[in-house]
Amino acid sequence: MRLEEKDYKNIALPNHMVSSSPSTTANIPGARIPGQSTKNTNVATATSNLDSVLSQIAGKKQLNTVEKTSNDWEGFKESDKTLQDELERNAQSKNAYLVKQDFLNRIDHKKFELEKKERDRERSRRAVHGSK
């Protein structure tokens, strides 16, 4: 049995599918909403239907502990300018962890490059002496 478009007009949506706000009502083409005349039914596009359903499902976004703590810390730093200045000075000082790590990584890379040059020289010497 196949339903025609005129049959859909007589089908009422259940109350849990009908929003009290007409802008967020999930409109189904030809579907009749209880208490609303079929002449005034505004058919929305498929994307707006999907958007309204997704926004109803998603609801209000919940903050997790990390986001809330980060927001609280940023607010605290902004309220105390001397603390913010002190944190910036410490971040750039020679005792800062990241500054030390950057220095150690540069030294390690430099050592690697020197060892690589030495290995390349050794290989080239072997190749020259081995071919004679």
HELIX and SHEET records of a PDB file:
HELIX    1   1 GLU A    5  TYR A    8  1                                   4    
HELIX    2   2 ASN A   15  MET A   17  5                                   3    
HELIX    3   3 ALA A   46  ALA A   58  1                                  13    
HELIX    4   4 THR A   65  SER A   79  1                                  15    
HELIX    5   5 LYS A   81  GLN A   92  1                                  12    
HELIX    6   6 TYR A   97  SER A  131  1                                  35    
END                                                                             
